[in-house]
Amino acid sequence: MRIFDPHIHMSSRTTNDYDAMYRAGVRALVEPSFWVGQPRTSVGTFVDYFDGLIGWEPFRASQYGIAHHCTIGLNPKEANDPRCRDVLEVLPRYLAKDGVVAVGELGYDAMTAEEDDVFAAQLELAAEHELPVLVHTPHRDKEAGTRRSLDVIRESGIAAERVVVDHLNEVTVEAVAESGCWMGFSIYPDTKMDEDRMVRIMRRYGVERMLVNSAADWGKSDPLKTSKTAHAMLAAGFEPAAVDTVFWSNPVGFYGQSGRLRTEAPALGDGDGTTYAGNSIERGKR
């Protein structure tokens, strides 16, 4: 089984997670830029973070045979912080990088006027750079936030097939399915969505335009939820081809619209002292 996790925050995970993901079949992933828990206070902190997403993290993933890509954007939570607003000015230089396959995560957190402005500005950047868009839907008042996001996307003129609306559930999926956008689902241990609920949604809506991710980050989450959902699909009677569609062909189809996707898995690192900027994942000789 081959797996492409289309939304996982590996900067907040350990190398043990990379090892476990590889063993479970993960060969490619996309890491969206996001809020890191601690409020950032200047544009420079974002620059360092973005540099890690296009530099150190792809190197770290490559040592475990996994192709790493990322999305770049100003997340909706920090869109409300005036200290972070100038991040919009540095985004173009990162959106031109080879490993960046979409703009995001963008969208709504509290549905403020500031979030409206930043959302619209980043949709314009996506159009200018001919990149797909990853939209975050809010944890609070998710249905209203999802519908408002769809309205903004329509107003932007961006083609629906170039947008994935993420963190959906049973309440929000239908509106996104009808919009023509791709449908994203985050499988979590206790919240958002679990494997069995995801299987029921796919039985109703099918597997086309479905992106299923772990969204694993620094909170309670599980980087193997993609594998566990794939096995739940098989146990529920889905054909292996349908599983491959969800966990490989669909992510490749969506992010491939960037023209920058690398689906070939890098060779596993062998502890030969390979470094990035003088740094290694090793801790001495084996």
DRENPAVEX-453064 format. One line per 4 residues: number of its first residue (from 1); their letters; for each residue x, y, z of N, C-alpha, C. Coordinates in pm, whole numbers. Layout:
NUM	A	X:Y:Z:X:Y:Z:X:Y:Z; ...
//
This chain:
1	MRIF	84:-119:0:0:0:0:88:125:0; 61:219:-91:135:345:-95:44:457:-45; 102:546:33:24:651:97:91:786:76; 9:884:44:49:1024:33:-37:1100:134
5	DPHI	26:1150:241:-49:1227:340:-54:1372:293; -171:1424:256:-178:1558:195:-182:1674:293; -171:1643:424:-175:1751:524:-123:1697:656; 3:1726:686:63:1681:811:175:1778:849
9	HMSS	183:1813:977:277:1915:1023:400:1848:1084; 490:1804:998:603:1722:1043:707:1801:1122; 710:1932:1109:805:2009:1189:782:1990:1338; 660:1950:1374:628:1929:1515:631:1781:1554
13	RTTN	681:1697:1464:688:1552:1492:835:1508:1502; 855:1386:1547:990:1333:1566:1034:1248:1448; 1164:1218:1446:1213:1127:1342:1155:987:1360; 1119:949:1481:1053:821:1501:921:815:1426
17	DYDA	852:930:1417:728:934:1340:756:911:1192; 862:973:1140:898:948:1000:923:799:977; 995:736:1067:1024:594:1053:897:511:1053; 806:539:1148:681:465:1156:594:488:1033
21	MYRA	593:612:982:514:642:862:567:566:742; 699:562:726:757:489:614:718:341:622; 728:284:740:693:143:758:545:116:729; 461:219:748:318:204:722:281:230:576
25	GVRA	379:271:496:353:290:353:356:432:304; 381:529:393:385:669:350:511:694:268; 493:746:148:607:775:60:612:922:16; 506:997:46:504:1139:11:409:1211:106
29	LVEP	434:1341:124:347:1420:211:354:1567:172; 255:1641:220:254:1787:211:241:1842:352; 331:1935:386:327:2001:516:282:2146:499; 159:2177:541:114:2316:532:176:2401:643
33	SFWV	207:2525:611:248:2618:716:126:2648:802; 148:2664:932:33:2682:1022:77:2753:1149; -17:2771:1239:8:2831:1369:85:2731:1455; 190:2774:1522:276:2680:1595:246:2672:1744
37	GQPR	134:2731:1787:96:2725:1928:137:2850:2003; 265:2882:2000:316:3004:2061:299:3120:1962; 232:3227:2001:215:3340:1908:349:3393:1858; 358:3415:1727:478:3474:1669:465:3626:1672
41	TSVG	578:3692:1691:575:3836:1718:638:3922:1610; 690:3859:1505:755:3939:1400:759:3859:1271; 779:3930:1160:789:3864:1030:909:3771:1026; 1017:3807:1094:1137:3725:1091:1116:3584:1141
45	TFVD	1025:3566:1237:999:3431:1286:932:3346:1179; 851:3407:1095:790:3335:983:894:3299:878; 985:3391:851:1090:3365:753:1171:3243:792; 1212:3236:918:1288:3120:964:1205:2992:953
49	YFDG	1078:3002:987:989:2886:978:972:2841:833; 945:2934:743:930:2899:602:1059:2838:546; 1174:2893:587:1300:2837:541:1314:2691:583; 1268:2659:703:1272:2521:750:1183:2429:667
53	LIGW	1068:2482:624:975:2400:545:1029:2367:407; 1114:2452:353:1168:2424:219:1311:2372:224; 1369:2364:345:1509:2321:357:1529:2202:449; 1534:2227:577:1565:2121:673:1462:2009:671
57	EPFR	1334:2042:667:1232:1937:677:1231:1843:557; 1245:1892:433:1258:1798:321:1380:1706:336; 1491:1761:389:1608:1678:413:1577:1569:516; 1514:1608:626:1483:1511:731:1390:1401:678
61	ASQY	1290:1439:600:1200:1340:542:1273:1247:446; 1365:1303:369:1437:1222:270:1518:1111:335; 1564:1132:458:1641:1030:527:1557:909:563; 1426:925:553:1333:814:580:1255:774:457
65	GIAH	1305:811:339:1245:764:215:1112:828:181; 1088:950:229:960:1017:208:984:1150:135; 908:1173:28:916:1298:-47:833:1404:26; 896:1516:59:833:1622:136:804:1744:49
69	HCTI	682:1795:59:643:1919:-6:575:2006:99; 550:2132:66:484:2217:164:390:2316:95; 305:2378:176:228:2492:133:271:2610:220; 263:2729:165:308:2850:235:193:2951:239
73	GLNP	173:3010:357:71:3112:370:69:3170:510; -11:3273:529:-36:3331:660:-165:3271:712; -155:3193:820:-271:3121:871:-375:3218:927; -502:3175:928:-609:3269:968:-601:3315:1112
77	KEAN	-551:3234:1203:-542:3278:1342:-450:3399:1355; -334:3391:1291:-237:3500:1302:-265:3614:1206; -362:3594:1118:-404:3705:1031:-462:3820:1113; -504:3790:1236:-562:3892:1323:-458:3971:1401
81	DPRC	-333:3930:1394:-226:3995:1471:-154:4096:1381; -163:4225:1412:-99:4325:1324:52:4307:1312; 115:4240:1409:259:4217:1400:293:4118:1289; 193:4042:1245:218:3937:1144:172:3976:1004
85	RDVL	101:4085:993:38:4119:865:140:4135:752; 260:4186:783:359:4208:679:417:4078:623; 377:3964:680:416:3836:622:368:3827:478; 256:3891:448:204:3890:311:308:3943:211
89	EVLP	394:4032:257:494:4092:167:606:3995:131; 632:3896:218:741:3801:190:691:3673:123; 560:3653:120:508:3529:62:549:3506:-83; 548:3609:-170:582:3582:-310:717:3514:-329
93	RYLA	816:3549:-248:948:3488:-267:946:3339:-233; 857:3298:-143:847:3156:-109:754:3081:-204; 652:3148:-253:560:3083:-346:627:3050:-478; 744:3104:-503:819:3074:-624:910:2952:-608
97	KDGV	921:2898:-487:1013:2787:-460:958:2655:-513; 1049:2567:-556:1010:2441:-618:929:2350:-526; 963:2344:-399:896:2251:-310:761:2297:-260; 720:2418:-299:593:2474:-253:484:2441:-355
101	VAVG	384:2363:-314:285:2311:-408:147:2371:-393; 130:2466:-300:1:2534:-284:18:2653:-191; -82:2739:-188:-91:2848:-92:-180:2802:23; -133:2817:146:-216:2775:259:-134:2747:383
105	ELGY	-194:2715:495:-337:2713:512:-388:2856:521; -496:2884:453:-561:3014:464:-709:2991:485; -780:3098:522:-923:3082:547:-967:3157:669; -1048:3090:754:-1107:3156:870:-1077:3084:1000
109	DAMT	-1062:3165:1104:-1056:3117:1242:-1175:3172:1319; -1184:3305:1329:-1295:3369:1400:-1384:3451:1306; -1356:3445:1177:-1434:3516:1075:-1439:3666:1101; -1321:3726:1115:-1309:3869:1137:-1285:3943:1005
113	AEED	-1293:4075:1011:-1264:4156:893:-1119:4141:851; -1029:4127:948:-887:4107:917:-867:3976:842; -938:3873:883:-927:3744:815:-982:3753:673; -1090:3829:656:-1144:3851:521:-1036:3908:429
117	DVFA	-968:4011:476:-867:4079:394:-751:3987:359; -701:3914:458:-585:3827:437:-622:3708:348; -742:3654:365:-791:3546:281:-793:3592:135; -856:3706:109:-867:3755:-28:-730:3786:-88
121	AQLE	-640:3844:-9:-506:3877:-59:-430:3752:-100; -445:3645:-24:-371:3523:-55:-433:3446:-172; -563:3459:-190:-624:3400:-310:-571:3471:-435; -548:3602:-425:-488:3675:-537:-347:3625:-564
125	LAAE	-270:3600:-458:-135:3548:-475:-136:3410:-541; -232:3327:-501:-242:3194:-561:-267:3204:-710; -355:3295:-749:-383:3314:-891:-259:3364:-965; -188:3460:-905:-69:3515:-969:39:3409:-988
129	HELP	54:3320:-892:159:3218:-897:110:3085:-954; -15:3082:-996:-74:2962:-1057:-60:2841:-967; -93:2860:-840:-84:2753:-741:-222:2715:-688; -241:2588:-653:-364:2547:-585:-373:2613:-447
133	VLVH	-488:2596:-382:-515:2661:-255:-564:2559:-152; -507:2566:-32:-551:2483:81:-625:2572:180; -754:2545:200:-838:2629:285:-867:2558:417; -838:2627:525:-868:2580:661:-1008:2626:699
137	TPHR	-1091:2533:748:-1223:2574:799:-1217:2584:951; -1291:2680:1009:-1277:2708:1152:-1328:2595:1240; -1272:2587:1359:-1317:2488:1456:-1449:2531:1520; -1471:2663:1529:-1595:2716:1585:-1686:2761:1472
141	DKEA	-1814:2728:1484:-1912:2765:1382:-1864:2721:1244; -1831:2593:1236:-1769:2539:1114:-1859:2551:992; -1989:2529:1009:-2078:2534:893:-2080:2674:832; -2097:2776:917:-2100:2914:866:-1965:2951:805
145	GTRR	-1856:2908:869:-1723:2938:817:-1697:2871:683; -1747:2749:668:-1728:2678:541:-1805:2747:429; -1929:2784:456:-2009:2850:353:-1951:2987:317; -1903:3058:416:-1841:3187:389:-1714:3170:306
149	SLDV	-1637:3065:336:-1517:3037:258:-1551:3009:112; -1655:2932:90:-1696:2899:-47:-1739:3025:-122; -1806:3116:-52:-1845:3242:-115:-1723:3323:-158; -1623:3331:-69:-1502:3407:-100:-1427:3343:-217
153	IRES	-1422:3211:-220:-1355:3141:-329:-1424:3171:-462; -1557:3166:-462:-1631:3197:-585:-1605:3340:-630; -1606:3433:-535:-1584:3574:-568:-1444:3599:-623; -1348:3515:-584:-1209:3535:-627:-1189:3499:-773
157	GIAA	-1276:3414:-826:-1261:3369:-964:-1170:3249:-981; -1111:3200:-873:-1027:3080:-881:-1114:2959:-911; -1069:2875:-1001:-1145:2755:-1037:-1158:2663:-918; -1278:2609:-897:-1306:2525:-780:-1212:2405:-774
161	ERVV	-1176:2350:-889:-1092:2230:-890:-948:2257:-844; -916:2384:-824:-783:2420:-774:-784:2451:-625; -894:2418:-557:-909:2448:-415:-949:2322:-339; -882:2297:-226:-928:2195:-132:-973:2266:-6
165	VDHL	-1094:2233:38:-1149:2286:163:-1135:2177:268; -1058:2205:371:-1014:2099:463:-1088:2101:597; -1062:1996:675:-1120:1977:809:-1272:1967:802; -1324:1899:701:-1469:1886:685:-1524:1778:777
169	NEVT	-1657:1778:788:-1727:1673:862:-1861:1647:794; -1947:1571:861:-2077:1535:803:-2164:1657:776; -2147:1762:853:-2230:1882:837:-2186:1967:719; -2057:1970:691:-2003:2063:591:-1970:2000:456
173	VEAV	-1966:1869:449:-1916:1804:327:-2007:1830:207; -2137:1832:227:-2226:1843:112:-2209:1974:36; -2197:2083:109:-2180:2212:42:-2053:2215:-40; -1946:2156:13:-1819:2154:-60:-1827:2061:-180
177	AESG	-1893:1946:-162:-1910:1853:-274:-1985:1921:-388; -2088:1998:-355:-2166:2066:-459:-2090:2181:-524; -1991:2237:-453:-1916:2352:-504:-1818:2316:-614; -1777:2188:-618:-1674:2146:-713:-1534:2151:-657
181	CWMG	-1519:2206:-535:-1388:2204:-469:-1355:2062:-423; -1228:2039:-397:-1186:1913:-338:-1225:1913:-190; -1250:1794:-137:-1295:1779:0:-1185:1719:86; -1144:1790:191:-1038:1743:279:-1093:1703:415
185	FSIY	-1037:1594:470:-1081:1543:600:-958:1509:684; -959:1557:808:-850:1532:902:-896:1427:1003; -823:1316:1009:-860:1205:1096:-783:1216:1226; -853:1238:1336:-792:1264:1466:-833:1157:1567
189	PDTK	-755:1140:1673:-790:1041:1775:-924:1068:1843; -954:1195:1874:-1074:1225:1953:-1167:1328:1889; -1117:1408:1796:-1198:1518:1743:-1197:1515:1591; -1270:1610:1533:-1278:1633:1388:-1344:1515:1316
193	MDED	-1273:1403:1301:-1324:1292:1220:-1246:1167:1259; -1314:1050:1259:-1242:925:1283:-1256:834:1162; -1188:719:1166:-1184:630:1051:-1322:580:1010; -1402:537:1106:-1533:479:1073:-1627:584:1014
197	RMVR	-1625:704:1069:-1708:811:1012:-1662:845:871; -1530:843:849:-1477:873:717:-1522:768:616; -1522:644:657:-1568:537:568:-1715:558:531; -1797:597:627:-1938:619:598:-1957:736:501
201	IMRR	-1876:840:516:-1885:954:423:-1848:909:282; -1745:828:268:-1704:784:134:-1806:688:74; -1874:614:155:-1982:529:102:-2092:614:41; -2118:729:100:-2225:817:51:-2180:902:-66
205	YGVE	-2058:960:-57:-2014:1058:-155:-1914:1004:-257; -1866:881:-237:-1766:825:-327:-1626:871:-290; -1529:840:-375:-1389:869:-343:-1328:978:-432; -1402:1025:-531:-1347:1129:-618:-1338:1262:-543
209	RMLV	-1230:1334:-564:-1204:1464:-501:-1194:1455:-349; -1167:1338:-297:-1150:1319:-153:-1001:1320:-116; -963:1403:-19:-828:1404:36:-838:1373:185; -778:1264:227:-785:1222:368:-646:1236:429
213	NSAA	-637:1308:540:-508:1337:600:-508:1311:750; -389:1312:808:-377:1296:953:-372:1431:1024; -328:1537:953:-310:1671:1011:-234:1664:1143; -149:1563:1159:-75:1547:1285:12:1668:1311
217	DWGK	11:1715:1436:86:1835:1472:139:1820:1613; 152:1934:1686:207:1931:1821:102:1895:1926; -25:1885:1885:-132:1846:1976:-157:1696:1972; -262:1653:2038:-295:1510:2038:-339:1469:1898
221	SDPL	-257:1390:1833:-281:1352:1695:-200:1227:1664; -222:1170:1546:-162:1041:1511:-117:1043:1366; 14:1041:1338:62:1047:1200:34:921:1119; -21:819:1184:-54:696:1113:-203:685:1081
225	KTSK	-278:792:1101:-422:786:1076:-456:764:928; -368:805:838:-393:775:697:-392:624:675; -290:558:726:-281:413:713:-399:343:779; -436:389:897:-547:326:969:-680:345:896
229	TAHA	-698:460:832:-820:482:755:-820:397:629; -704:382:565:-694:297:447:-733:153:482; -685:105:595:-719:-32:635:-867:-42:675; -923:65:730:-1066:65:762:-1149:59:634
233	MLAA	-1103:124:528:-1172:115:400:-1172:-28:347; -1057:-92:354:-1048:-231:307:-1139:-323:390; -1140:-304:521:-1223:-385:608:-1372:-364:580; -1405:-243:531:-1544:-212:501:-1586:-257:362
237	GFEP	-1494:-315:287:-1528:-370:157:-1489:-286:37; -1419:-175:58:-1370:-97:-56:-1262:-175:-129; -1258:-163:-259:-1155:-228:-339:-1021:-160:-318; -910:-235:-332:-778:-172:-320:-760:-54:-414
241	AAVD	-820:-59:-531:-807:52:-626:-869:179:-570; -980:167:-497:-1044:285:-437:-956:343:-327; -892:255:-251:-801:299:-146:-683:374:-208; -630:320:-317:-519:386:-385:-560:521:-442
245	TVFW	-683:531:-488:-733:660:-537:-730:765:-427; -781:730:-309:-790:825:-200:-651:862:-147; -566:762:-130:-440:786:-59:-319:804:-149; -340:802:-281:-230:833:-370:-274:919:-489
249	SNPV	-364:866:-569:-399:936:-694:-461:1073:-667; -547:1082:-566:-612:1210:-539:-513:1318:-493; -426:1291:-395:-328:1394:-359:-237:1432:-476; -197:1332:-553:-113:1360:-669:-190:1447:-770
253	GFYG	-317:1415:-790:-397:1492:-885:-417:1635:-841; -442:1655:-710:-466:1792:-664:-337:1874:-663; -237:1827:-589:-114:1906:-576:-32:1905:-704; -56:1808:-792:13:1806:-919:-21:1925:-1007
257	QSGR	-133:1993:-975:-170:2113:-1050:-67:2225:-1034; 19:2213:-932:125:2312:-912:236:2300:-1015; 249:2180:-1076:359:2154:-1167:491:2130:-1097; 486:2114:-964:610:2101:-886:618:1973:-804
261	LRTE	523:1886:-820:517:1767:-735:624:1666:-773; 688:1608:-671:786:1501:-690:733:1377:-618; 686:1280:-694:624:1163:-631:722:1048:-609; 841:1057:-669:937:949:-647:996:963:-506
265	APAL	993:854:-431:1043:856:-294:1196:857:-296; 1259:940:-214:1405:942:-208:1459:813:-146; 1584:783:-175:1646:664:-116:1659:683:35; 1641:575:108:1654:581:253:1795:621:293
269	GDGD	1807:706:395:1938:739:448:1998:618:517; 2129:607:512:2194:489:569:2294:524:679; 2276:644:736:2366:682:844:2508:710:797; 2520:758:672:2654:778:615:2708:919:642
273	GTTY	2641:992:730:2688:1124:764:2636:1235:676; 2536:1205:592:2476:1309:507:2422:1422:593; 2444:1545:548:2402:1661:628:2326:1761:543; 2257:1851:610:2196:1968:547:2245:2090:623
277	AGNS	2309:2183:554:2366:2302:617:2454:2265:736; 2523:2152:721:2614:2107:825:2550:2030:938; 2420:2006:928:2348:1937:1036:2300:1801:991; 2295:1708:1085:2255:1570:1057:2146:1527:1154
281	IERG	2067:1426:1114:1970:1369:1207:2036:1266:1298; 2162:1230:1267:2233:1132:1349:2281:1197:1478; 2302:1115:1580:2356:1162:1707:2481:1082:1740; 2583:1097:1654:2705:1020:1669:2706:898:1581
285	KR	2820:827:1582:2834:708:1499:2750:594:1554; 2701:508:1461:2625:391:1504:2719:280:1549
//
